[in-house]
Amino acid sequence: MAGSGDKTPISLFGASTKTAYGPVELPTLVAWVKDERVTADTWIFVARTGSWQKAGELPELQILFPAEGKGANPNRGGNGH
């Protein structure tokens, strides 16, 4: 799936601005995540599935968001210092 062949259009909806943008291609969306224009809670419409999902739930974007609460150890102190 890696490569430049994935041109699936993606639309997004900013909940804070109540404005829809797009469609955009994945590289643009990744840039917007890095610029913090898109957060894990931003709604994304994925044309290939015909559904809306939060950006943090999309496999293509999950690596760009910190895993909040996943595997977190409430008793930190495992580094020995």
N, C-alpha and C positions, 0 to 999 in steps of 0.2 A: 504494500500500500504506500510505501515511501516513494517519493519522486514528485515530479511536477505534473503528473497526469490527473490529479484530483482537482477538478474545477467545479465541485458541487457548490452551488450557491447557498449561502447562509444569510438569513436575515436575523436581526436582533432587535430587541425592545428594551430600552432603558427604563426601568421602573421608576427611577428618581426623576427622569425628564418626561416620562410618558410619551416618548417619541420613538418611532420605528426607523431603523436605518437599514440600508442594504437593498438588494443582496450584496454581500461581499464574499470574497474567497478566503479560505483558511489563513493564508499568510497575512492578510490585512487584519483579520480577527486576532491572530496571535500578537501582532504589533499593538493593537488596541489594548489587549490584556497587559502587555509589558508597559504601556503608557498609563495603565490604571483607568482607562476609559471604559473597560469591561471588567466587572468583578465576578466572583463565583456565583453571585445571586442574580446576574443579568440574564433575562430570558432570551434564549436563542431559538429561532425557528430553523430547523434542519430540513431542507427540501427533500432529501433522499428518504426520510422517514415520515415526512408530512406532519411533524409534531414539534411542539415547543418543549424545550428543556432548559434547565439552568446551566449556565456556562460551566460551572464546577462539576456537573454531572456528565459532560461530554468527554468521552475517552480521548479525543484529540487535544483537549485543553486541560485535562486533570493534572498533568505534570506541572503546569504553570501556576497552580494554586496550592498553597500550603494545606496539608491535611489537617484540618481543624478537628481536634478531638479524636482522630483515628490513631489508635495505638499510643495515645498519650499516657504517660505514666504520672499519676497524680503525686507519687512519692519520688520526685526527682532526687538525684543524688547518686546516680549510678556511675559517675565518672571518677570517683575516688578522691575528690578534692573538697 
